[in-house]
Amino acid sequence: MKRTFLFVIIAILAFTYSPAQRKIARKAKPAKETKENVDPRIESMTISTQKVMFIDSIVADKNTFLKEYRLNDEAGSLHRYNDFFATDKLPESYIHINEMGNKCYYSLGDTCDMKLYTSDMLDKTWTEPVELKGIYDKEKYNSLSFPFMMADGTTLYFAAKGTESIGGYDIFVTRFDSETGQYLKPENIGMPFNSEANDYMYAVDELDSIGWFVTDRNQLEGKVCIYIFIPSDTRQTYQTEAYSTEQIERFARIAKISDTWENKSIRSKAMARLKSITEGKRENNNGSRMRFVINNNTIYRTSADFRSKENIQRFETLKTMTSNLNTLATALDKARKYYSKANAQERNELKEEILKSEKQYERLEMDIKQLEKDIRNSENQYYVKKE
C-alpha cells in the first residue's frame, strides 16, 4: 500500500473533539421450604427486589425465543451461535453483535464450563476469539453465556451458573475497566430477574426503552417465558412501609405482571412502543428527524421539543460527538487492517496512534453516554416541576 494512505490513517486517528465538547459532556419460583431452611441469599434478594414494570409476557419454545426480541439497530442484534456460524457444536451459545456489526460477544467451551469471548470484524472475517478478562471464575461463575453489551460498550450483561447463582442460570452485570483492561467483579442483578430456575438473555433497547429477559420458571419442559419490561437508569426497590412481605414476595417471583402496573398510562405507552417495534414502524432517525427518549412518557422528535435552549446546544454537541465516534471507529478499522499487512517500520508508526485512539474511543463513548443522561435529567426537571 502507498505510504500516503498510512499517513492519512494516522491523521484521522489523531483527531480529537474540542475541550468545549468535553466540558459539556461532563457537565423466582416460590420457595416451598420452611422459612428456616430458605437460602439466606434468596431471603436477602427478596427483601431488595427491584421495582420493575413488566408490560407483557410471551411463552415460547426454548430454542426459538430470540424471535420475540425486537431490538433497535442501535442495540445491535442477537443470534444463536450455531445459526450464525452454521455449525451444530454449541447449542447453548448465543452471540450479541454491536450496532456497527464489527464486534461481537459470545461463549465458547462445553455446556458445563463456558467462557465469554469477543471478536472483531476485519476484512469481512471475524478475528480469533479473545477471552473477556476478569469475569470467569470456575467456582463462582461458570457456564457463561447469553452476553449482551449495552450501547456504551462498557456495561455487559450475561448469564452464568455457579455458587453466585441462586438457581440454574442467573443474570449478572459487569463493566469494563479501561485502566486495567479487565472487567470488574460481576454482580448478580437479583430479583425479580433471577429465581431458583434458569434466567438469562437480558437485553435492552435503550432507544425505545424496552427490555427483555427469559426464564423457564413455572414452564413446561422445552418452554420458556419471555418477560418484557421498562428498564430504568436507577435501581428502585419496594419499600417495606408501602408493601407487605407477601406483596414483595409476589413481585420477586413475578406472580402476576399486572401487579406491577401501578401507572397504567405508562404501561399503555410502552405497549404502543412495543407494537410499533413489532410492526416495524419505527421512524428513521436521520436528517431533520430525531428520536430522543426523555422518560417513559416522553420522546422528543424535533429540536424544538427541548424545554431548555442550553439542551438544544447540548444535543447538537451530542450529534457531533456521535459523528466523531463513527469517524474514529471507521479510521480504527482501517488502521487495524493496514497494521496486519504493514512492514515493521509502518507498524511502529501506527502502534502508538492505534492504542491512543482506542482509549480516546472509550472516553468518547462514555462522554456521549454521560451527555445523554445530563440532557435527559435536565429536561425531566421541567416535568417534575409541572407535576
Secondary structure, 3 states (H helix, E strand, C coil): CCHHHHHHHHHHHCCCCCHHHHHHHHCCCCCCCCHHHCCHHHHHHHHCCECCEEEEEEEEECCCHHHHCCCCHHHCEEEEHHHHCCCCCCCCCEEEECCCCCEEEEEEEECCEEEEEEEEEECCEECCCEECCCCCECCCEEEEEEEEECCCCCEEEEEEECCCCCCCCEEEEEEEECCCCEECCCEECCCCCCCCCCEEEEEEECCCCEEEEEECCCCCCCEEEEEEEECCCCCCECCCCCCCHHHHHHHHHCCCHHHHCCCHHHHHHHHHHHHHHHCCCCCCCCCCCCCEEEECCEEECCHHHCCCHHHHHHHHHHHHHHHHHHHHHHHHHHHHHHHHHCCHHHHHHHHHHHHHHHHHHHHHHHHHHHHHHHHHHHHHHHHHHHC
